[in-house]
């Protein structure tokens, strides 16, 4: 939004609207290739009741936002931390 000089997501042009898609957001921001390593991770829900579900990276944001329990082990946490650090740098630009 800062790069587009808008105050609200409603003001974004269609090509800049990513919804909950973290992958599209990283692409739009021009993230470096090493940050896309998280797309290779296998992420599953860890509900108390079966069946569990595999989550595509496009669904991860919603799962985290709504508190759906997922198996974010060390590798996934490391990949997500890399993204957060990079994003913090983008905010400071």
Secondary structure as UniProt FT lines:
FT   TURN            2..5
FT   HELIX           9..11
FT   HELIX           14..16
FT   TURN            19..20
FT   HELIX           22..29
FT   HELIX           33..40
FT   STRAND          43..45
FT   STRAND          54..55
FT   HELIX           57..65
FT   TURN            66..67
FT   HELIX           74..92
//
